[in-house]
Amino acid sequence: MKRVTGIGGIFFQARDPVALIAWYQEHLGIDVQPWGAAFDWVDDAGNPTKGTTAWSIGAAGSEQFAPSKSTFMINYRVDDLDALLQALRDEGCDVLEKADDSEYGKFGWVMDPEGNKVELWEPPEGQ
């Protein structure tokens, strides 16, 4: 079974998210929208391929990453979320019971050994 197939998103918290977003826009040229930014995937020749990596800054202290105390969370793309979550449980990993299934795909979470919340995402068909 394939496990992680790519990075679906990078999310982090900031003490002053408005100022930090402005810095990334001005100095790194990231086109940040109210929800964050998206980086489309390309192959070695620069041709578009299926996939996007989301990038977003939120306010420090939000509960989005709970139960982690970390200020970041990485979202990894997976092919079969249910099978992977079961494999992680079987391997003794700390898989969170909550899972989401929405128009954006299926989401599940596992805590790594350092207490970081890791988001696993199975995109909807065709994405």
Beta strands, then each sheet from edge to edge (+ up, - down):
strand 1: 4-14
strand 2: 37-42
strand 3: 48-59
strand 4: 72-78
strand 5: 94-102
strand 6: 105-111
strand 7: 117-122
sheet 1: 2+ 3- 1- 4+ 7+ 6- 5+
end
